[in-house]
């Protein structure tokens, strides 16, 4: 997280887990799409990432082969997506290794 409440990621990006709209690996931090501000909490799993927004919503992106992004699909996402039913009222995020 940045001091302005934004989010940057770097590293391996096979499933879009960096959230920049690509699957290109990044050696230096890049902005996560839509998050130059508004991030309250972040958690990264083995192949996906989730963030709580300052409006208390939950967004996730990356690998989704087991439905770990919570959007009702098994489709990988390379940009943040709303988690179904959690667009408000979220206090924290925690991800696993899926």
Biopython code that builds the backbone (N, CA, C, O; Angstrom):
import numpy as np
from Bio.PDB.StructureBuilder import StructureBuilder

atoms = [
    (1, "UNK", "N", (0.847, -1.179, 0.000)),
    (1, "UNK", "CA", (0.000, 0.000, 0.000)),
    (1, "UNK", "C", (0.887, 1.236, 0.000)),
    (1, "UNK", "O", (1.977, 1.241, 0.573)),
    (2, "UNK", "N", (0.402, 2.271, -0.649)),
    (2, "UNK", "CA", (1.126, 3.532, -0.667)),
    (2, "UNK", "C", (0.566, 4.455, 0.422)),
    (2, "UNK", "O", (-0.499, 4.184, 0.977)),
    (3, "UNK", "N", (1.267, 5.519, 0.721)),
    (3, "UNK", "CA", (0.793, 6.449, 1.745)),
    (3, "UNK", "C", (-0.490, 7.159, 1.330)),
    (3, "UNK", "O", (-1.210, 7.677, 2.184)),
    (4, "UNK", "N", (-0.786, 7.191, 0.037)),
    (4, "UNK", "CA", (-2.027, 7.813, -0.445)),
    (4, "UNK", "C", (-3.181, 6.814, -0.510)),
    (4, "UNK", "O", (-4.265, 7.151, -0.985)),
    (5, "UNK", "N", (-2.954, 5.576, -0.033)),
    (5, "UNK", "CA", (-4.000, 4.566, -0.042)),
    (5, "UNK", "C", (-4.102, 3.817, -1.356)),
    (5, "UNK", "O", (-5.105, 3.154, -1.620)),
    (6, "UNK", "N", (-3.071, 3.917, -2.181)),
    (6, "UNK", "CA", (-3.031, 3.172, -3.437)),
    (6, "UNK", "C", (-2.395, 1.806, -3.230)),
    (6, "UNK", "O", (-1.976, 1.457, -2.127)),
    (7, "UNK", "N", (-2.333, 1.041, -4.314)),
    (7, "UNK", "CA", (-1.749, -0.285, -4.230)),
    (7, "UNK", "C", (-0.870, -0.546, -5.443)),
    (7, "UNK", "O", (-1.273, -0.319, -6.584)),
    (8, "UNK", "N", (0.331, -1.026, -5.176)),
    (8, "UNK", "CA", (1.274, -1.420, -6.219)),
    (8, "UNK", "C", (1.679, -2.864, -5.960)),
    (8, "UNK", "O", (1.763, -3.299, -4.811)),
    (9, "UNK", "N", (1.930, -3.607, -7.043)),
    (9, "UNK", "CA", (2.364, -4.987, -6.922)),
    (9, "UNK", "C", (3.522, -5.251, -7.877)),
    (9, "UNK", "O", (3.712, -4.531, -8.858)),
    (10, "UNK", "N", (4.289, -6.293, -7.577)),
    (10, "UNK", "CA", (5.365, -6.723, -8.465)),
    (10, "UNK", "C", (5.532, -8.222, -8.323)),
    (10, "UNK", "O", (5.064, -8.817, -7.351)),
    (11, "UNK", "N", (6.202, -8.838, -9.298)),
    (11, "UNK", "CA", (6.509, -10.257, -9.214)),
    (11, "UNK", "C", (5.885, -11.072, -10.326)),
    (11, "UNK", "O", (5.614, -10.571, -11.417)),
    (12, "UNK", "N", (5.662, -12.345, -10.024)),
    (12, "UNK", "CA", (5.106, -13.317, -10.950)),
    (12, "UNK", "C", (3.641, -12.978, -11.218)),
    (12, "UNK", "O", (2.936, -12.547, -10.305)),
    (13, "UNK", "N", (3.172, -13.164, -12.453)),
    (13, "UNK", "CA", (1.842, -12.685, -12.822)),
    (13, "UNK", "C", (1.125, -13.648, -13.766)),
    (13, "UNK", "O", (0.342, -13.203, -14.604)),
    (14, "UNK", "N", (1.365, -14.938, -13.655)),
    (14, "UNK", "CA", (0.802, -15.932, -14.560)),
    (14, "UNK", "C", (-0.722, -15.869, -14.635)),
    (14, "UNK", "O", (-1.291, -16.043, -15.712)),
    (15, "UNK", "N", (-1.384, -15.627, -13.522)),
    (15, "UNK", "CA", (-2.848, -15.623, -13.464)),
    (15, "UNK", "C", (-3.433, -14.225, -13.354)),
    (15, "UNK", "O", (-4.632, -14.078, -13.120)),
    (16, "UNK", "N", (-2.606, -13.189, -13.519)),
    (16, "UNK", "CA", (-3.090, -11.816, -13.388)),
    (16, "UNK", "C", (-3.105, -11.319, -11.960)),
    (16, "UNK", "O", (-3.775, -10.335, -11.649)),
    (17, "UNK", "N", (-2.363, -11.998, -11.082)),
    (17, "UNK", "CA", (-2.403, -11.661, -9.662)),
    (17, "UNK", "C", (-1.825, -10.292, -9.312)),
    (17, "UNK", "O", (-1.957, -9.850, -8.171)),
    (18, "UNK", "N", (-1.187, -9.609, -10.266)),
    (18, "UNK", "CA", (-0.695, -8.250, -10.007)),
    (18, "UNK", "C", (-1.771, -7.201, -10.254)),
    (18, "UNK", "O", (-1.629, -6.058, -9.819)),
    (19, "UNK", "N", (-2.845, -7.570, -10.946)),
    (19, "UNK", "CA", (-3.987, -6.672, -11.109)),
    (19, "UNK", "C", (-3.778, -5.504, -12.048)),
    (19, "UNK", "O", (-4.482, -4.499, -11.951)),
    (20, "UNK", "N", (-2.809, -5.620, -12.966)),
    (20, "UNK", "CA", (-2.556, -4.504, -13.887)),
    (20, "UNK", "C", (-3.172, -4.712, -15.262)),
    (20, "UNK", "O", (-2.870, -3.958, -16.187)),
    (21, "UNK", "N", (-4.034, -5.725, -15.421)),
    (21, "UNK", "CA", (-4.690, -5.985, -16.683)),
    (21, "UNK", "C", (-3.885, -6.855, -17.633)),
    (21, "UNK", "O", (-4.288, -7.057, -18.778)),
    (22, "UNK", "N", (-2.743, -7.377, -17.170)),
    (22, "UNK", "CA", (-1.891, -8.222, -18.001)),
    (22, "UNK", "C", (-1.546, -9.504, -17.251)),
    (22, "UNK", "O", (-1.966, -9.711, -16.112)),
    (23, "UNK", "N", (-0.778, -10.352, -17.909)),
    (23, "UNK", "CA", (-0.172, -11.505, -17.241)),
    (23, "UNK", "C", (1.346, -11.434, -17.375)),
    (23, "UNK", "O", (2.030, -12.456, -17.307)),
    (24, "UNK", "N", (1.867, -10.227, -17.565)),
    (24, "UNK", "CA", (3.313, -10.016, -17.680)),
    (24, "UNK", "C", (3.942, -9.936, -16.289)),
    (24, "UNK", "O", (3.446, -9.223, -15.417)),
    (25, "UNK", "N", (5.032, -10.668, -16.090)),
    (25, "UNK", "CA", (5.764, -10.573, -14.828)),
    (25, "UNK", "C", (6.371, -9.178, -14.707)),
    (25, "UNK", "O", (6.731, -8.571, -15.715)),
    (26, "UNK", "N", (6.484, -8.669, -13.493)),
    (26, "UNK", "CA", (6.998, -7.315, -13.259)),
    (26, "UNK", "C", (8.092, -7.351, -12.199)),
    (26, "UNK", "O", (7.882, -7.867, -11.101)),
    (27, "UNK", "N", (9.267, -6.799, -12.530)),
    (27, "UNK", "CA", (10.384, -6.743, -11.593)),
    (27, "UNK", "C", (10.303, -5.509, -10.696)),
    (27, "UNK", "O", (10.922, -5.472, -9.633)),
    (28, "UNK", "N", (9.543, -4.502, -11.121)),
    (28, "UNK", "CA", (9.373, -3.291, -10.326)),
    (28, "UNK", "C", (7.885, -3.084, -10.045)),
    (28, "UNK", "O", (7.050, -3.534, -10.830)),
    (29, "UNK", "N", (7.538, -2.424, -8.958)),
    (29, "UNK", "CA", (6.127, -2.223, -8.605)),
    (29, "UNK", "C", (5.361, -1.431, -9.667)),
    (29, "UNK", "O", (5.855, -0.435, -10.195)),
    (30, "UNK", "N", (4.148, -1.894, -9.966)),
    (30, "UNK", "CA", (3.241, -1.207, -10.879)),
    (30, "UNK", "C", (1.909, -0.988, -10.172)),
    (30, "UNK", "O", (1.565, -1.716, -9.240)),
    (31, "UNK", "N", (1.165, 0.017, -10.619)),
    (31, "UNK", "CA", (-0.141, 0.299, -10.025)),
    (31, "UNK", "C", (-1.126, -0.814, -10.325)),
    (31, "UNK", "O", (-1.174, -1.324, -11.444)),
    (32, "UNK", "N", (-1.908, -1.189, -9.332)),
    (32, "UNK", "CA", (-3.025, -2.097, -9.531)),
    (32, "UNK", "C", (-4.152, -1.272, -10.153)),
    (32, "UNK", "O", (-4.459, -0.180, -9.673)),
    (33, "UNK", "N", (-4.760, -1.780, -11.203)),
    (33, "UNK", "CA", (-5.812, -1.058, -11.919)),
    (33, "UNK", "C", (-6.921, -0.604, -10.969)),
    (33, "UNK", "O", (-7.497, -1.408, -10.236)),
    (34, "UNK", "N", (-7.205, 0.689, -10.998)),
    (34, "UNK", "CA", (-8.282, 1.253, -10.182)),
    (34, "UNK", "C", (-7.911, 1.572, -8.757)),
    (34, "UNK", "O", (-8.763, 2.013, -7.986)),
    (35, "UNK", "N", (-6.651, 1.360, -8.377)),
    (35, "UNK", "CA", (-6.267, 1.578, -6.988)),
    (35, "UNK", "C", (-5.092, 2.536, -6.836)),
    (35, "UNK", "O", (-4.039, 2.153, -6.325)),
    (36, "UNK", "N", (-5.267, 3.777, -7.276)),
    (36, "UNK", "CA", (-4.287, 4.800, -6.941)),
    (36, "UNK", "C", (-4.608, 5.386, -5.568)),
    (36, "UNK", "O", (-3.800, 6.113, -4.989)),
    (37, "UNK", "N", (-5.804, 5.060, -5.051)),
    (37, "UNK", "CA", (-6.236, 5.401, -3.694)),
    (37, "UNK", "C", (-7.396, 4.473, -3.341)),
    (37, "UNK", "O", (-7.850, 3.694, -4.178)),
    (38, "UNK", "N", (-7.868, 4.559, -2.111)),
    (38, "UNK", "CA", (-9.050, 3.798, -1.717)),
    (38, "UNK", "C", (-8.809, 2.423, -1.136)),
    (38, "UNK", "O", (-9.759, 1.661, -0.962)),
    (39, "UNK", "N", (-7.555, 2.076, -0.826)),
    (39, "UNK", "CA", (-7.247, 0.757, -0.270)),
    (39, "UNK", "C", (-7.135, 0.850, 1.253)),
    (39, "UNK", "O", (-6.398, 1.687, 1.773)),
    (40, "UNK", "N", (-7.865, -0.010, 1.965)),
    (40, "UNK", "CA", (-7.825, -0.038, 3.423)),
    (40, "UNK", "C", (-7.012, -1.221, 3.953)),
    (40, "UNK", "O", (-6.372, -1.112, 4.999)),
    (41, "UNK", "N", (-7.032, -2.365, 3.228)),
    (41, "UNK", "CA", (-6.350, -3.573, 3.663)),
    (41, "UNK", "C", (-6.072, -4.423, 2.426)),
    (41, "UNK", "O", (-6.810, -4.353, 1.444)),
    (42, "UNK", "N", (-5.021, -5.215, 2.472)),
    (42, "UNK", "CA", (-4.694, -6.091, 1.349)),
    (42, "UNK", "C", (-4.168, -7.427, 1.865)),
    (42, "UNK", "O", (-3.514, -7.488, 2.907)),
    (43, "UNK", "N", (-4.461, -8.498, 1.122)),
    (43, "UNK", "CA", (-3.949, -9.820, 1.437)),
    (43, "UNK", "C", (-3.656, -10.532, 0.123)),
    (43, "UNK", "O", (-4.484, -10.538, -0.788)),
    (44, "UNK", "N", (-2.471, -11.130, 0.030)),
    (44, "UNK", "CA", (-2.138, -11.853, -1.197)),
    (44, "UNK", "C", (-1.944, -13.328, -0.882)),
    (44, "UNK", "O", (-1.244, -13.699, 0.061)),
    (45, "UNK", "N", (-2.587, -14.162, -1.703)),
    (45, "UNK", "CA", (-2.455, -15.603, -1.579)),
    (45, "UNK", "C", (-1.382, -16.097, -2.529)),
    (45, "UNK", "O", (-0.605, -15.303, -3.059)),
    (46, "UNK", "N", (-1.334, -17.400, -2.747)),
    (46, "UNK", "CA", (-0.332, -17.956, -3.641)),
    (46, "UNK", "C", (-0.456, -17.449, -5.055)),
    (46, "UNK", "O", (0.556, -17.186, -5.704)),
    (47, "UNK", "N", (-1.686, -17.302, -5.557)),
    (47, "UNK", "CA", (-1.911, -16.897, -6.938)),
    (47, "UNK", "C", (-3.028, -15.882, -7.106)),
    (47, "UNK", "O", (-3.506, -15.668, -8.220)),
    (48, "UNK", "N", (-3.446, -15.259, -6.025)),
    (48, "UNK", "CA", (-4.496, -14.254, -6.114)),
    (48, "UNK", "C", (-4.316, -13.219, -5.004)),
    (48, "UNK", "O", (-3.584, -13.439, -4.039)),
    (49, "UNK", "N", (-4.998, -12.089, -5.165)),
    (49, "UNK", "CA", (-4.881, -10.977, -4.229)),
    (49, "UNK", "C", (-6.270, -10.428, -3.948)),
    (49, "UNK", "O", (-7.121, -10.403, -4.837)),
    (50, "UNK", "N", (-6.505, -9.986, -2.710)),
    (50, "UNK", "CA", (-7.772, -9.353, -2.348)),
    (50, "UNK", "C", (-7.481, -8.075, -1.572)),
    (50, "UNK", "O", (-6.479, -7.978, -0.864)),
    (51, "UNK", "N", (-8.367, -7.101, -1.715)),
    (51, "UNK", "CA", (-8.216, -5.866, -0.968)),
    (51, "UNK", "C", (-9.567, -5.393, -0.440)),
    (51, "UNK", "O", (-10.599, -5.551, -1.092)),
    (52, "UNK", "N", (-9.536, -4.822, 0.734)),
    (52, "UNK", "CA", (-10.695, -4.141, 1.293)),
    (52, "UNK", "C", (-10.550, -2.674, 0.914)),
    (52, "UNK", "O", (-9.495, -2.071, 1.109)),
    (53, "UNK", "N", (-11.612, -2.115, 0.375)),
    (53, "UNK", "CA", (-11.580, -0.709, -0.026)),
    (53, "UNK", "C", (-11.972, 0.186, 1.156)),
    (53, "UNK", "O", (-12.499, -0.289, 2.162)),
    (54, "UNK", "N", (-11.710, 1.459, 1.015)),
    (54, "UNK", "CA", (-12.086, 2.398, 2.076)),
    (54, "UNK", "C", (-13.602, 2.557, 2.182)),
    (54, "UNK", "O", (-14.100, 3.122, 3.155)),
    (55, "UNK", "N", (-14.335, 2.064, 1.188)),
    (55, "UNK", "CA", (-15.803, 2.040, 1.275)),
    (55, "UNK", "C", (-16.294, 0.694, 1.809)),
    (55, "UNK", "O", (-17.476, 0.368, 1.691)),
    (56, "UNK", "N", (-15.368, -0.097, 2.405)),
    (56, "UNK", "CA", (-15.668, -1.372, 3.063)),
    (56, "UNK", "C", (-16.143, -2.478, 2.122)),
    (56, "UNK", "O", (-16.860, -3.384, 2.546)),
    (57, "UNK", "N", (-15.751, -2.411, 0.850)),
    (57, "UNK", "CA", (-16.041, -3.471, -0.104)),
    (57, "UNK", "C", (-14.838, -4.391, -0.238)),
    (57, "UNK", "O", (-13.745, -4.054, 0.217)),
    (58, "UNK", "N", (-15.030, -5.548, -0.856)),
    (58, "UNK", "CA", (-13.946, -6.501, -1.078)),
    (58, "UNK", "C", (-13.809, -6.761, -2.569)),
    (58, "UNK", "O", (-14.784, -7.081, -3.248)),
    (59, "UNK", "N", (-12.587, -6.622, -3.071)),
    (59, "UNK", "CA", (-12.268, -6.893, -4.471)),
    (59, "UNK", "C", (-11.115, -7.886, -4.518)),
    (59, "UNK", "O", (-10.198, -7.821, -3.699)),
    (60, "UNK", "N", (-11.166, -8.812, -5.487)),
    (60, "UNK", "CA", (-10.114, -9.815, -5.639)),
    (60, "UNK", "C", (-9.750, -9.975, -7.103)),
    (60, "UNK", "O", (-10.535, -9.630, -7.986)),
    (61, "UNK", "N", (-8.539, -10.507, -7.362)),
    (61, "UNK", "CA", (-8.080, -10.760, -8.725)),
    (61, "UNK", "C", (-6.976, -11.805, -8.704)),
    (61, "UNK", "O", (-6.358, -12.056, -7.670)),
    (62, "UNK", "N", (-6.737, -12.418, -9.878)),
    (62, "UNK", "CA", (-5.718, -13.448, -10.021)),
    (62, "UNK", "C", (-6.339, -14.793, -10.360)),
    (62, "UNK", "O", (-7.354, -14.857, -11.054)),
    (63, "UNK", "N", (-5.728, -15.873, -9.867)),
    (63, "UNK", "CA", (-6.199, -17.227, -10.149)),
    (63, "UNK", "C", (-7.583, -17.449, -9.540)),
    (63, "UNK", "O", (-7.882, -16.979, -8.442)),
    (64, "UNK", "N", (-8.414, -18.173, -10.280)),
    (64, "UNK", "CA", (-9.788, -18.385, -9.829)),
    (64, "UNK", "C", (-10.281, -19.793, -10.161)),
    (64, "UNK", "O", (-11.489, -20.022, -10.234)),
    (65, "UNK", "N", (-9.368, -20.729, -10.360)),
    (65, "UNK", "CA", (-9.745, -22.081, -10.774)),
    (65, "UNK", "C", (-10.562, -22.820, -9.731)),
    (65, "UNK", "O", (-11.238, -23.795, -10.060)),
    (66, "UNK", "N", (-10.517, -22.384, -8.492)),
    (66, "UNK", "CA", (-11.331, -22.988, -7.429)),
    (66, "UNK", "C", (-12.411, -22.024, -6.922)),
    (66, "UNK", "O", (-13.031, -22.260, -5.885)),
    (67, "UNK", "N", (-12.624, -20.939, -7.667)),
    (67, "UNK", "CA", (-13.607, -19.945, -7.246)),
    (67, "UNK", "C", (-13.119, -19.045, -6.132)),
    (67, "UNK", "O", (-13.927, -18.411, -5.454)),
    (68, "UNK", "N", (-11.796, -18.975, -5.926)),
    (68, "UNK", "CA", (-11.251, -18.216, -4.807)),
    (68, "UNK", "C", (-11.487, -16.710, -4.893)),
    (68, "UNK", "O", (-11.299, -16.015, -3.894)),
    (69, "UNK", "N", (-11.889, -16.183, -6.045)),
    (69, "UNK", "CA", (-12.143, -14.745, -6.156)),
    (69, "UNK", "C", (-13.556, -14.363, -5.719)),
    (69, "UNK", "O", (-13.845, -13.182, -5.531)),
    (70, "UNK", "N", (-14.422, -15.335, -5.559)),
    (70, "UNK", "CA", (-15.762, -15.075, -5.034)),
    (70, "UNK", "C", (-16.686, -14.328, -5.975)),
    (70, "UNK", "O", (-17.624, -13.666, -5.530)),
    (71, "UNK", "N", (-16.428, -14.430, -7.293)),
    (71, "UNK", "CA", (-17.299, -13.735, -8.244)),
    (71, "UNK", "C", (-18.277, -14.676, -8.943)),
    (71, "UNK", "O", (-18.920, -14.290, -9.919)),
    (72, "UNK", "N", (-18.392, -15.916, -8.445)),
    (72, "UNK", "CA", (-19.332, -16.869, -8.998)),
    (72, "UNK", "C", (-18.847, -17.590, -10.248)),
    (72, "UNK", "O", (-19.620, -18.295, -10.897)),
    (73, "UNK", "N", (-17.548, -17.416, -10.596)),
    (73, "UNK", "CA", (-16.992, -18.078, -11.776)),
    (73, "UNK", "C", (-15.725, -18.845, -11.382)),
    (73, "UNK", "O", (-15.306, -18.829, -10.224)),
    (74, "UNK", "N", (-15.143, -19.499, -12.347)),
    (74, "UNK", "CA", (-13.830, -20.123, -12.182)),
    (74, "UNK", "C", (-12.873, -19.538, -13.223)),
    (74, "UNK", "O", (-11.966, -20.221, -13.699)),
    (75, "UNK", "N", (-13.087, -18.265, -13.569)),
    (75, "UNK", "CA", (-12.301, -17.567, -14.581)),
    (75, "UNK", "C", (-11.257, -16.674, -13.913)),
    (75, "UNK", "O", (-11.595, -15.851, -13.062)),
    (76, "UNK", "N", (-9.983, -16.837, -14.299)),
    (76, "UNK", "CA", (-8.939, -15.945, -13.784)),
    (76, "UNK", "C", (-9.279, -14.504, -14.150)),
    (76, "UNK", "O", (-9.873, -14.252, -15.199)),
    (77, "UNK", "N", (-8.911, -13.570, -13.299)),
    (77, "UNK", "CA", (-9.161, -12.139, -13.531)),
    (77, "UNK", "C", (-7.854, -11.383, -13.372)),
    (77, "UNK", "O", (-7.149, -11.579, -12.382)),
    (78, "UNK", "N", (-7.509, -10.510, -14.338)),
    (78, "UNK", "CA", (-6.264, -9.756, -14.239)),
    (78, "UNK", "C", (-6.471, -8.303, -13.820)),
    (78, "UNK", "O", (-5.540, -7.499, -13.870)),
    (79, "UNK", "N", (-7.684, -7.972, -13.411)),
    (79, "UNK", "CA", (-7.998, -6.689, -12.787)),
    (79, "UNK", "C", (-8.945, -6.959, -11.616)),
    (79, "UNK", "O", (-9.657, -7.963, -11.628)),
    (80, "UNK", "N", (-8.968, -6.092, -10.614)),
    (80, "UNK", "CA", (-9.829, -6.301, -9.452)),
    (80, "UNK", "C", (-11.309, -6.419, -9.821)),
    (80, "UNK", "O", (-11.822, -5.670, -10.652)),
    (81, "UNK", "N", (-11.983, -7.384, -9.178)),
    (81, "UNK", "CA", (-13.411, -7.642, -9.366)),
    (81, "UNK", "C", (-14.107, -7.599, -8.014)),
    (81, "UNK", "O", (-13.536, -8.027, -7.011)),
    (82, "UNK", "N", (-15.329, -7.089, -7.975)),
    (82, "UNK", "CA", (-16.110, -7.145, -6.739)),
    (82, "UNK", "C", (-16.377, -8.593, -6.350)),
    (82, "UNK", "O", (-16.677, -9.428, -7.203)),
    (83, "UNK", "N", (-16.267, -8.883, -5.069)),
    (83, "UNK", "CA", (-16.668, -10.186, -4.549)),
    (83, "UNK", "C", (-18.180, -10.135, -4.362)),
    (83, "UNK", "O", (-18.705, -9.229, -3.715)),
    (84, "UNK", "N", (-18.866, -11.105, -4.928)),
    (84, "UNK", "CA", (-20.321, -11.140, -4.894)),
    (84, "UNK", "C", (-20.843, -11.047, -3.460)),
    (84, "UNK", "O", (-20.457, -11.832, -2.593)),
    (85, "UNK", "N", (-21.723, -10.078, -3.226)),
    (85, "UNK", "CA", (-22.350, -9.909, -1.917)),
    (85, "UNK", "C", (-21.505, -9.182, -0.887)),
    (85, "UNK", "O", (-21.938, -8.998, 0.250)),
    (86, "UNK", "N", (-20.295, -8.764, -1.273)),
    (86, "UNK", "CA", (-19.418, -8.087, -0.308)),
    (86, "UNK", "C", (-18.943, -6.727, -0.842)),
    (86, "UNK", "O", (-17.747, -6.433, -0.836)),
    (87, "UNK", "N", (-19.884, -5.915, -1.299)),
    (87, "UNK", "CA", (-19.535, -4.577, -1.761)),
    (87, "UNK", "C", (-19.582, -3.548, -0.618)),
    (87, "UNK", "O", (-19.360, -2.357, -0.833)),
    (88, "UNK", "N", (-19.870, -4.020, 0.576)),
    (88, "UNK", "CA", (-19.874, -3.167, 1.777)),
    (88, "UNK", "C", (-19.830, -4.035, 3.008)),
    (88, "UNK", "O", (-20.093, -5.235, 2.942)),
    (89, "UNK", "N", (-19.496, -3.428, 4.139)),
    (89, "UNK", "CA", (-19.506, -4.138, 5.405)),
    (89, "UNK", "C", (-18.319, -5.033, 5.684)),
    (89, "UNK", "O", (-18.370, -5.852, 6.601)),
    (90, "UNK", "N", (-17.244, -4.897, 4.912)),
    (90, "UNK", "CA", (-16.057, -5.751, 5.082)),
    (90, "UNK", "C", (-15.017, -5.003, 5.905)),
    (90, "UNK", "O", (-14.747, -3.829, 5.649)),
    (91, "UNK", "N", (-14.428, -5.682, 6.898)),
    (91, "UNK", "CA", (-13.430, -5.049, 7.771)),
    (91, "UNK", "C", (-12.005, -5.480, 7.445)),
    (91, "UNK", "O", (-11.077, -4.689, 7.614)),
    (92, "UNK", "N", (-11.805, -6.720, 6.981)),
    (92, "UNK", "CA", (-10.456, -7.221, 6.724)),
    (92, "UNK", "C", (-10.511, -8.337, 5.689)),
    (92, "UNK", "O", (-11.562, -8.932, 5.450)),
    (93, "UNK", "N", (-9.351, -8.609, 5.076)),
    (93, "UNK", "CA", (-9.241, -9.687, 4.091)),
    (93, "UNK", "C", (-8.137, -10.649, 4.507)),
    (93, "UNK", "O", (-7.135, -10.246, 5.099)),
    (94, "UNK", "N", (-8.333, -11.917, 4.192)),
    (94, "UNK", "CA", (-7.310, -12.927, 4.417)),
    (94, "UNK", "C", (-7.408, -13.953, 3.303)),
    (94, "UNK", "O", (-8.488, -14.479, 3.034)),
    (95, "UNK", "N", (-6.286, -14.241, 2.653)),
    (95, "UNK", "CA", (-6.279, -15.189, 1.540)),
    (95, "UNK", "C", (-5.454, -16.407, 1.903)),
    (95, "UNK", "O", (-4.644, -16.381, 2.830)),
    (96, "UNK", "N", (-5.678, -17.475, 1.153)),
    (96, "UNK", "CA", (-4.919, -18.705, 1.352)),
    (96, "UNK", "C", (-3.981, -18.958, 0.188)),
    (96, "UNK", "O", (-3.613, -18.027, -0.528)),
    (97, "UNK", "N", (-3.599, -20.189, -0.003)),
    (97, "UNK", "CA", (-2.610, -20.527, -1.006)),
    (97, "UNK", "C", (-3.241, -21.046, -2.297)),
    (97, "UNK", "O", (-2.511, -21.526, -3.164)),
    (98, "UNK", "N", (-4.562, -20.972, -2.465)),
    (98, "UNK", "CA", (-5.246, -21.503, -3.645)),
    (98, "UNK", "C", (-5.036, -20.747, -4.896)),
    (98, "UNK", "O", (-5.572, -21.120, -5.939)),
]
sb = StructureBuilder()
sb.init_structure("model")
sb.init_model(0)
sb.init_chain("A")
sb.init_seg("    ")
for serial, (resi, resn, name, xyz) in enumerate(atoms, 1):
    if name == "N":
        sb.init_residue(resn, " ", resi, " ")
    sb.init_atom(name, np.array(xyz, "f"), 0.0, 1.0, " ", f" {name:<3s}", serial, name[0])
structure = sb.get_structure()
